[in-house]
């Protein structure tokens, strides 16, 4: 399901604008999606215009790119090393720099690539996001400074509970996307998914609840465990896989 959506959006974007821009999520849930995309490409099940596709990250841990915790490494191992994406189309966060410099450089690169009008934000064709049991998404964790960023595209966000900085796209960029796809697995997310999707998160306590693309599609792809607390008449854009 998520791989199908990815393929559909990628084909539409390249057909309409000659390129596809996607910000990948980290963590464990997307591994399966990336592996399936690579496997479908290997078997010829899907043919995608890989040379017209540009890969970015919605967030990154402040570790070297070959570190086991690196989101770049995870996407490279599962997908990017297995499909013919030109290296120049892979736009990783340079985490060998300090957190502040990595964020500043990533922002400069986004501005140079997307050339957003002054005061506007880059419009990704697709942003893939996950959600944590605490309602964080990308590296926008509850009660962290990056949540209130309204001007910058990227933040070096200090996350107290991790005692670490994380590099993350900010909410204005997430909400400028043409499509945002949450991919969620596991019963540990069921309660936060219920509160966010059933409108119980009135105060937008959860960062994930603040992802509301202004003029874009919002898709939630949930496994049955993550969807287990949702009312049966849930919005059709919320699909369980
Ligand atoms: C990260 C992710 C993070 C992730 C959620 C869910 O860098 O870890 O960007 O926001 O999407 O923590 O992770 P799982 O999919 O592994 O549950």
Boltz pocket constraint, residues with backbone or C-beta under 6 A from the ligand:
constraints:
  - pocket:
      binder: B
      contacts: [[A, 25], [A, 26], [A, 27], [A, 28], [A, 29], [A, 30], [A, 59], [A, 60], [A, 61], [A, 71], [A, 129], [A, 130], [A, 131], [A, 132], [A, 136], [A, 137], [A, 138], [A, 139], [A, 183], [A, 185]]
      max_distance: 6.0
